[in-house]
Each structure stands twice: as C-alpha cells, then as structure tokens.
Amino acid sequence: MNPLGTGDPLRLGPYRLTGVLGAGGMGQVYLGRDAQGRTAAVKVLRPELAHDPEMARRFLREAYAAQSVRGDGVARVLAARTEGGRPWIATEFLAGPTLDQAVERYGALGEPAVRALGAALVTTLREIHGAGLVHRDLKPSNIVLTSRGPRIIDFGIARPEHGLTLTTTGQTLATPGYAAPEQVLGRRTGPAGDVFSLGVVLAYAAGGRPVYEGGHVAAVQYQVVHGEPELGAVPQDIRALVAPCLAKEAADRPDLDALAGQLTPPRGAGRIWRTGSLAEDIARREADARRMATMPGDEPSRPTRRRLLTTLAAGGAVLAAGGGAGAWWLLSGDEDTAGGARPWDAKPLAHYDEGTAPSPLWGPVDIGPLHLADRAVPAPFPIHDLVLVPAAGGRLRAYRVRDGKPRWTSKGTGLTGRALAAPDGTVLVADTRGAVRALRAADGTERWEADRADARALLAADDQAVYLVTRDGRIRAVSLTSRATLWTAPGPTGRTTPAATAAGDRLVVHAADGRVTGYDTADGKPVWHRDRQGSTPLAPVTADGTVYLGGRTLAALSLADGEEKWARTATGDLGWSAPAVRDGTVHAVDATDLTARRASDGSDTWTVTVSSEQHPLAPPVVQGNSVWTVIDDYGQRGITTVDARSGSVAWPYAQGGAGAWRLAGAGNRVFLLHDEKLTAMPVF
C-alpha cells in the first residue's frame, strides 16, 4: 500500500482513507476504514473522467454488476455513490495473495488443492451467471486466496449477456492467454467463455506455468485461436478435466454443472487456506492490512494524521544506485574494514515504531540544480566518509556522511555516465571527451587521466582495470596503472548503455538485447552467454563465485561458465528488478512484491507486498536489518522500508516535490536524493 498523495481525498462517505492500493484505467483504489474499524477497498473514478455522465454511469455499472452476485465467492460491494461530483465504489478488502503470487512462491498446487480451488470457482461462476452476468476476465491475478477460500475480484469488464461492456474506449478487453477464442476474435461471449478461462486457470494452478505462451501478445492470441495448449506439466487427472474446457468452439465445452460433478475435492482439501506456508502468507497479509488500516491513528500509541503527514513530508527515498541505463552512479560496496565498524558509521536504531518513519539523521540538504545533458536523475555515491552527488556543469560535489556538510566540488566540467570506485579509493569518471579520469576521494583533485580511452560510459572496475563501453559501442579494458588499453572486444548493438559487474576473472555484461555475456577479463574473449534475460540492462551482482541477474527471471549462474544454478520466472510484466545480495540472501522485487530468497537455491524466505503497481527495476538497498525499495517510477509515492528479519513492513516514507527518487546505502545510513535535496536516514 502506498501513502496518500497530494490531491487524494481524505474521506469518502463513511470511509476515512489511509493509503493507495492501486490504479486502473478508470479509477484509483484506496484502503478505507469506517468508524467501526472495518476496512474496504474504495475505488474512485478518475477526475478527468468524472465530468462525463456516460463514464460515471459506466463506472457505477461495475458496482451494480458485482452487487447482483449474492454469494461469498466475490468481493462484496459495500456501498456505491457519487460524492463531490466523483463516483466511488466501496468493496470488501481482501488481503490474501493472488493465485499467480501463490503459485510463483510455493509452486504448483497439488491435485486436492486444485480440485478445492476449482470447486470454489465453479460455485462462484454459477452465482455470477445466475445473476445474468459473464465475468470475461477470469485469470490468476483476479483470484485472491483468503483464509475463507478463493475470491473472484474485478468486475471491470463484466457484462450482461446482451449488454454493453464496461471498459473504457481503447482498453484491452481481457488478458491474453486466458480469454476464450471467441472473445479474442471480438465475438459475443457467454458463460462458455468463463468456462474456457476457468480451464486455463486450473491448468496453470496444477502445472505451475501458463498453457498459452508467446513472445508477444499477438503470438499468444494466435495460440489461443489456432494452436493447442501446452498441458505437459499438468497431472493426468487434472489434464483430463481441463482439456474439454479449452475447446475452440464454445458449444463443445462442458457446462459448470458437469464440471462441479467432476471436480469433487477429497475431504479436507480446503485446509490449504488454513494450514501450511500459504496459510501463513495469508495470515501475515491480513495482519499487515489491519496494521495499515490503523496507521493514521485512532489509538494513543499511534501517530495522528497530522503527525503522519508531517513525517511523510520530512524526507524521501528511492531508486537504488546502479540499477540500469538511466542511473548515473554505480555504488561501490565500501565494505567494512577487518576491524569492524568504521569511525564514520552511524549507530543503528535500537528499535523503531512500526508504521512511523524515523526522523532523518540530517537533511534535506539543498544541493542546487543538476543540469545534466542526459537529463538522468543521479543517485548518491557513498565512498568512505563522503557521499557524492553530481553538480551543475558536470562536476562532482562531496558531503560529509556524518552531518551533510559540504566538503569539496571537483574542478573541470563535462563528467558523464556512471562513476566507479577503484580499489585504491579513487573515484573513476568519464568525461564528454571520452577520457577516463581518477579523482582523489579526499579532496576531489585529479590524480591521473587516460585521454585515449574513447569512453562513452564506465561499466565496472577491479584491481587491474576499468571496463567501459566506447563511443562506437565496443567493450574496452583500460589499465589502472599504465592507463593503456588492455583489450577491446565487440559489444552489444544499440545506444543503450549496458549494465555490468567485474569479479574474479569475469566481466559480466547485461545488454539491452537481453543477452548477458561473461567476458574473460584477461583478454576480453566471451566465455559464456545467456539470452532472453530482459531488454532493460540491470546491474548483475556477484557473491561466492555466483552471479545473480534480474529481468525475465531472477537467476543465479556460475560466474565461471554461466551454468544456471536456479531461476525463478517473473510474474509481473516488467520482470524482476535488479537484485541485491547480502549474507546469503537475494532481495528483489517482482510486480508488487519484495522477496527475500536463499542465495543457495532460490527458495522463498519471505515475501511482502510493498506496492500496488508495477515497480521500478533498480535493486532494493539493504542496510543493517532493513530493506528499502521504491514504490513507483515517478517519485510520487516514496519508498517502503521492510524489516529483513521478519519480512514485515516497517514504515512507508515519502516527501513532497517533483521528480524521481534515487537511493544508496552505506555505513548504516540510507542516502536519498529527490527534488535537488539530499537526506540521510537511519537504519535498524
């Protein structure tokens, strides 16, 4: 859940709004709480649509459609009205994971659980059809698993069999791979269309993967209309049950009564919602929902709304450094010395108030305008006892990590691309002439320059060389001692700067064409490749001879030869964020969830929902026992801080102002850069 922003209503009808759950094509959805402490999901028509009477009527028809279904298998409509010229709908708030989230985390459901799921969905679809409606968008993300069983949500494109659709103009009518062939072809869709979708959903639950796949939407739709489903992963008994549901012709599919007789789950199958790992996940989400609903404070121990808004306005946070082509700086690890804590390290918080962000250690400090040629928002760059940010004119400006006091501003102009930390503590930068320059971290003075590097951007550095992409797109190694070119290798095509890391004797490069390449740092020869990792370059992370990748999959590969150790496919459209690895745990974000996984085998340690919309692809930042991740890509929602020990939300944090956020961590501090202001936050 995200905090309320400027322009969000504070109250609608009996509901006091406490946060933003998500947004769709027609409206924004808030978490609301009435005077009796009951929570609701309150959907409000977008302001730009509310003035249109037809759009308002269409929006409210969604409520009337759902309200006509009397069973317990849907999110109940609690109220629907127009207030202040804006229509809104309040429905029962369901806090459990969706079916796709559950399958991704815990694997395919066993046959008894699939039958229990199918029986519950058949009952609910009977009630929907009995009300004269067709859902038309049944899919795993529209099925919420609660402690009382599965619930179907989102009547946004439900329709009477002989009525108009409830979608806005130009909106996709259904999800590729789950809509029936007749719906893909734009023909009239009846109850048999929902039977097709049910068959695909149950096959997915039983097999753990979609049965219609393709490289893009058109390919998936073609498979639905002309191809055959891939049912190889579905157990035989369930396959025999779902295959007739996937018939191309609606008349050839079984009706719901026939399916109900075939599904009949064994005695006790419904316990899946009340025992085991899935039940624990459901219980944790329900507890988080109760806590979030009380955050604005009805109890003496909780902050008042005024205090909460004051806290949220005090600072901000967010995109982690080095996450992709748009990030300015690649954060050095700046690891602790052998003696333990360094003199400039902050003292972690002994405890924190759940739901309330602490005061900053210092800041916000006004750093002035950032006139960058590429318009990229920079990330802070912690190194030793300083944190660096780029200043106007292509310079670097350093501030003390203890108190935010300015230390120095570099001489000269034209710095561009990422900056790196060399093993000797110098700061490596490239300038607009293509030269590589090394600056003393202590005072910003120049130590040396490699003026023939032809650098477009720096990629990574080790104790021998700095690795860069040249202005004509090649990969090059430049010696840190002689400043001479050691080797040059063909690089990826296109102008998008790849992301990379160097460790051992490998340089690992993730390019915009989706290929990840492991180069031998001795001679620049490619040693291994991995294709189709994702078209956004994401910084790889190495630890203990393993390289971890974000993108289409969250993957762990052998650094030496690229052999896959484990991989987890993303459920969200954007794929996994870049990962962060610490103490044997991999942290990454997929869709709306931050996940901690064991680095050894990829198994789930904990997962928590931190956002209601697709996430940015920069990595989380881990400091102390806290994990910090951005909520949205536009800087409006701030960040969420999670307790790494329990996987529970510690607090949300946001700040006024415009533009994206950048985040970096070092020395028990998290540095936030937003709206030309720098802030240091404590950790626990």
N, C-alpha and C positions, 0 to 999 in steps of 0.2 A: 504494500500500500504506500502511496506517495502522499506527502503533506499537501494541504490546501495551498493554492497559489493565488496571486492577485486576480481578482475578478470572480473567483469561485464563491458561490453562495455559502453562507454560514448555517442557514436553516431553511428547510422546505417542509411546510405543513408541520406535523408533529416531530419531525426528524432534525436533530442537530447533526450537522455533517462534520466528520472527523478526519477524512482523508479521501484521496482519489484512488479508486480501484482500477480504472481503465477508461478507454475511449473507443468508440466505434464510428461508423460512417455517419450516424445521425445524432449521436449524443455522447455525453460524458457520464461516467458511473462513479458515484460516491458511496462511501460507507457512512450510514446514518445510524443514529441511536435515539430512541424515543424516551419519554420521561420514565418509563418502567424499565429501562435498560435493555430493551430488545433491539437487536441490530437489524439493518435492512440494507440492501443494495438499491440505491436511489439513482435512477437513470434520468438525465435531463436533456431535452432537445437542445442542440447547439443554437447559440444566439442568432447566428446568421440564417438559420432555417426557421426559427420560431415565428417570424413575422408572416410566413407563408401559411395561410389557413389550411391548404391541402396537405402540406407537410406535417402540420400539427395533428390533423385528423389521422394521417397515415401512421404517425408515431404512436398515437394513443390506441390505434387498432392492434398494435403489438400487445398492449396490456389486455385488451378485451379478448384477444385470441388465447393468451395464456390463462386468463381468468376463467375462461369457459371450461378448462380442464380441471376436474374436481379431485383427481387422485393425488396421492402423496409422491408420485414419481417425478414431479416437476417442481421448480422453484415457485412457490405460491405468490400470487400478486396480492400485496397488502393494501395498496392504495394507488390511485391514478387521478391526477387532476392538473389543472393549469393554474399557475401562481405567478403573479407579476409578469404576465404575458408569456411565460415559459412553461410548456407542458412537462410533467415529470411522472415517473412510474416508480413505485417502491415495491420490491420483491424480497422474498426471503433470502437472506445472505447465507450462502453455502461455503464453508471454509475448507473443505477437503481438496485433495489433488484431483486433477482431471485424469481420465483414463490414460491418455498418452503420457502424462507425467509418471503415473504409477508403473506403466509397462517399461518405460525407459529406466526407472530407478531399480525396480525389483524384478524385471524380466517378464516374460510371457506368463499369463495366468495358467494354472493347472486346469484340467478338464472340469472338475467340480465347480471351480470358481467361474469358469466361462459359462457353464450352464446356469449358475446362480445369477450372473450378470445378464445373460440372455433372457432368462425368465422374467427378471425385473423390468428389462427394457420392453419386452413384449407386452407386459401388463400396462406399462405407461403408454406405449404406442396405441394400444386398444382404446385407452381413455382419450387420447388425442384424436384418433379417428372417429371415436364415438361422439366427439364434440363437433364433428363436421370439418376437422382441420387436417392438413398434411404438414408435417414439420419441415421437410425439404432440406434440412442441413444437419442431419444426424451424423456425428463424427466424434472421434475420441476426445477432442478438446471441448465438445459440448456435453460431455457426460462427466459429472462431478461425483466422486466417490465419497460418501459421507458415512458416519457411524450408523446411520439408519438405512444404508444401501445406496445404490446409484440414483442420481437425479439428472433429468434432462433439462438443459437450460437453453436460452437464446431462441426466442420465437420471432426474431427479427425478420426472417423471410418465410415464416409460416403463413399459410393462406387457406381460405376456404377452397374446397374443390372447384368451385365455379366463381371464385372472386379474383381480385387483383393481388399482385404480390405486394409485399410491404417493404420493398427495398427502395433505395433512392436511385435516381437515374444514373446509369453507368456503373452501378455496383455489381460485383460478381455475385451471381445468384446462389452459388453453392461451392463447396470445397472440391477441387479436382481430386479424383480418385475415390470419392465417396458418393458423389451424385450419380443417379441412375442414367443409363444411356439416353432415355427419352428426355431427361432434364438437360443433359449436355447438348442435345440437338434442339433444345428450345421448344419441345412439345409439351402438351398438357401432362402434368404429373399428379398421379393419385396415390392412394395408400401403398400401392405396389412399389412406388419409388422409395418410400421409407423402408420397405422390406429389403430392397437391394442394399441400402445404406446400412441396415442392421447386419446383413450378412458380411459386409466388408469390415464393419466394426468388430464383430465376433472373431472373424479370421485374424484380424490384427491382434486382438487380445490373446488369442490362442497361439499365434505364431511369432509374435513379437516384432513384426515388421509389416509395412503396407503391402497389399497384394497387387496394387497397380502403381508402378513407378516409371519414371522417365526423366530425361534431362531438363525438361521444362513443361509448362502447363499443357501446351498443345500435345506433347507426346503422351502425357498421362491421359488426357481426354481421348486421344486416339485409341489407347489401350482399352479404355472402358467401353468404347463403342465397337471396336473391331477386333481387339485382342482377347487374350484369355488371362484370367487372374493367376498369379503365382502363388499356389497353395502348398508348395513343397514343405514349408515349415509348420504347417497346421497339422496337428494329430489327426489320424484317420477318422475317428468317430466324429470329431467336430467338422472335419472337411466334408464328410457325407451330409452333415446337417446344413452347412452354409452354402455349398455349391449350388443347390437349386435356387437359392435367393439371388444368385448372381446371373441368372438367365438374362439374355439380351432383351427378350420380349417380356413386357410386364405381365401378360396373361400366363406365362409359363412359371411364374414364381409362386411359391406356396403362400397361403394367407396366414395371418397371425394365429388363428385358432390351431391350424396344423402345426405351426412352429411350437406353440405352447405345449402340445402333446409330446413333441419330440425332445424338447429341452429337459424337462423334469429333472431338476438338480437332485443329487443324493441328499439324504438327511444330514443336516449340519453344515452344508456347503456355504450358507450365508454367514458363517462365523468369520469369513475372511475380512469382513468390515469391522470386526470387533476384537480380533486377536492377531498377533504377529506384527511384522515390520510395517505393513501397510496400515494397520490399525493404529500403530504408534505415530505414524506420519499424520494420519487424520486427527488424532488427539492433539498433537502438537500445533497443527494449524488452527484447530478450534480454540486452543488456549491463546495462541497469538491473536486471533480475531477478538477474543474477549478483552485482552490487554489493550489492543489498538483502539477498541471502542471506548475505553475509559481514559485514554491518553489526555484529552483536553481537560479532564479533571473535574469530577464531581466529588472526589474524596479529598480529605485534608492532606493526605500524603501525596497527592498528585498535583502537578502544576495547573494553574488556571489557564484558560485560553489565552489571556493577555500575556502571562508568563511564557507560554509555549510559543506564541507568535514572536515575542521578543527574542527568545532563544533562537528560533529559526532564522531570524533576521540578522543574527550576530556574526555569522560566518558561513562558509560553504565548502564544497569539495568536489573534485571528482574524477575525471579521466586519468587513469594511471599512465605514467610516462612510458614511452617506447612502444605503445600498443599498435601502431600502424603507420601508414604512409603519411598521415596528417600530423603525427606527433613530432614535436621539434627536438626533444631531447631523449636520449636513451639513458635511463638511470643506471648508474653504476651501483653494484651491490654495497660498496663501502662497508665491508664486513667488520665485525668486531675484532679487535686485536686479541692476541692469545691471552692477555691478562684479563679479559672480560670486558666490562663496560668501559667506554672511553670517557674522558673528562667532560666532554660536551653533551653526553647523552642525557636525556630527560628522565625523570623518575616516573615510572608508570603509575596510573591511578590505582589506589588500593581497592576501590570499589566504584561503582557507578550507579546512578539512578536509572533504572530501566525505563526507556521511553523518553528520557530527557537528555539532550546533548550537553556535555560539559562546556564551560567557558574556554575560549582559546587560550593557549599559552602566551601568545602575543598576536597582534594584528587585529583587524585587517590593516596592512601597511599599503599605502598608495604608492605604486611603483611607476605610475605615469604611462603615457601612451606607448603602444607596441606597434610601430609602423613596419609591418613585415611584408616583404614583397610577395610571399606566397599566401598571405592572409591566414596562415595557420596560427591557432591559439597555442602558446607554448606551455610546456609542463615545467614545474620547478625541477632543479637539478641539484640534489644534495651531494656534497663531496666534503669529507672531513667535517670541519666545524663551520662550514658555509653552506648556503643554499643559493644557487644561481638562477637568474631569470634573464631572458634577452630584453634589452632596452631598445629604444628607438634608434634607428640608423644602423642596425646590425651590430650592436655592441652587447657585451655581457655585463650584468650588474650583480654584485655579490652582497648578501646579507648574512649577518651572524645568526646561526641556528638558535642560540641561547635567547636572544631578545629581539631579533628582527632589525637590528641597527645596520645601516649601510656600511660596507667595508671598502669596496672599490668598484670602479667601472672601467672596462677594458678600453684601451686606446685603439684607434683604427676603426674601420667600418666594414660592412659587407659580409658579416658572418651569415651563413645559411645552412639549412638542413639540420641534422642531428648533431649533438655534441656527445663525446665519449670521455670516459676517464681511463687514462693509461695506467698501467701497474705502478709507475713511479709517482702517481699522484698528480700528474699534469692533466690539463683539460685539452682534449683534441677537438678542433673545429675545422670546418671547411669554409672558404670564403667564395664570393661570387667570381673570383678569377680562376677558381679551380685549385687553389693552393690548400695544403693542409698545414695548420698552424697549431703549435703546442704552447699553452699558456700556463704560467705558474698559478696553482690554486691559491697560494697565499696572498698574492697581490695583483694578479691578472696580467703581469708583464709577459712579453713573448720570449720563449726560450729558443725556439727554432721554427723554421718554415721549410716545407717541401713544396717548392713552387712549380714543379712539373708533374704533379700528381694528376691533374686534369679531373679533379673530383667534382661530381655533381652532388653527392651526399655521402656521409660516412655511414658504415654499416655495423662494424664491430671492431674490437681490438683485443689482442692478447699480449703476452710479454715479448713477442717478436715483431709484430706488425700491426698496422691499422689497415682494415679492409674497407673498400669503398666501391661505389658504382661510379663509373666515369661518365662524362657528359655525352658520350655516344653509346652508353648502356652496357659497357663491359664491367666485369668484376676484377678488381686490382688489389694487390697487396703491396704496401709501402713499408719499408723497414723503419723501425723506430730509432735505430742507431745511425745508420748511414743515410736515411731519407731517400734511398734509391728504390726504384720499382723492383720488387722481387719476382713477380709474375703477373700476367694479365690473362684472363680467361673469358670466353664468350659468356654473356649474361642473358637474362630474360629479355624478351621483346617488350616494347611499350615504354612510356614515360613514367609510369607509376613506380616510385621507389620501393624496392623490396625491403623486407624486414629480415634481420639476421642475428646470429649469435656465434661466437667463437669459443671453443672449449677443446681441450686435449689437442688432437691434431686435425680437427674438423672445423670448417666454417659451414654453418647450416643456413641456407637462404630460402625464404618463403617468398615467391614471386606472385604477381597479380594474375598470371595464367593458371594459378592453382598448383604449380609444381614446387615441391620442396626438394632442394638439392644439397647433398653433403659433399663439400669440396675438401680435398687434401690440402691442408694449409702449407705444406712443404713446396708443392709445385702447381697448385690450382686446378688439378685434374678432378673432374667429377667422379666420386666413388659410388654414390647411390642416388636414386631418385624416388620420390613418391608423388604421384599425380592426383589431381582432383581433391586437393586438400581444402580449397576455398579461394575465391577470387580476390579477397581482401588480404593483403600481406599482414600477417600477425607475428609478433616477435616470438620466436621459439625460446624455450627455457631448457637449460641443461642441468643435470644433477646426477652424480654417481654413474657416469657412463651412459645415461639415458637422455634423449631429447624429447621434450613434451611440446605438442602442437595443438593450437586451436584451429577452428574452421569447420568444415563439414563434419569432421569427427574431432573429439578430444582424444589424442593418440599419444602413446608412449613408444618410441622407437629406439633401437640400439644406436648409439651415437656412431659406433664404428662402421656398421654396414647397413643401417637403415631398416633392419628387420623389425617387424611390428611385434611388440610385446603385448599390447592390448589397445583397444579402441572402443569408444562409445559414440554412436551416431547422434547428432543433434536432433532435437525435436522442433526447435524454432526455425523460422525461415532464414534468419541471418546466420545460423550456425553458432558454434561455441565461441566465446571470447578468447583472446589470448590468455594462457594460463599463468598462474603464479604458483611456485613450488617452494615449500618450506617444511623442514622437519618431517619429511616423508609423506607430506600431504599435498595434493594438487587442488588448487582452488580455481574455479572458472564459472562463468555464467552462461546458461543456455535458456533462451526465451525469457521467462520472467524469474528464473530461479538461480540462486547462487548455490553451488555444490562443492562439498569437500570430498575428495576421493583419495583412497590409498594409492600412493605412487607405485607401489609394488605390483598391484593387479587391477587397479581402476575401480575397485569396489566402493560403493557409496558409504561414506561415514555419516554425513548429514546433508540435508537439502532444505533450504528455506526460500520462500517466495519473497523477493525484495523489490519487485516492480510489477506493474500491471500492463506493461507494454514492452515491445522489443528493446533489448538492451544495446548500448554501445559495445564495441568489440575490444576496447582496451582491457588489459588484465586487471583483476582486483589487486589491491595493495594490502599486504599482511604486515602488521607491526604489533609486537607483543602478542596478546591473545585476541586481537581484533582484526577483522577483515573488512575492508572498505570498498564499496563498489558504487559506480554511478547508476542513477535511476533512468535518466533519459539523455538523449543526444543533444538537446537544445539548451541545457542549463537551467531549466525551469523548475525541476523537481529536487535537485540536490543529490544527496547520497544516502545510502543506508549503511550503518555500521553493525556488524554481526559479531557475536561472541564466538570465537573459533572453537571454544571448548564444548559448547552445547549446541551450536547451530541456531541459536535464537537471536532475534533482532534486539540489539542493544539500544539503538536510537536512530531516528531519522535526522538529517541535517540539511539545511538549505540556507539561501541568502538572497536578498534582493539584487537587482542588477541584471544586465543583459549578457548574452553570450555563453559559450560552453565553459565547462569546468575542466581543470586538469589537476591531477593528484599524484604525489610521490611520497614515499615514506623512508625514513632513516632515523636512527638514534632515538627510538621511542617517541617519534613525532610523525604526524602526517601533515604535509605541506599542501595547501590549497591555493590555487590561482584562479581567480574569476573576476571579471569586470575590472581589470587592471589593479587588483588588490591581492596581496599575499598574506596568508594566515597560517599559523602553526597550531595544530590541535594535539591534545594529549591522547594517549592510548592507555589500555589497561592490560 
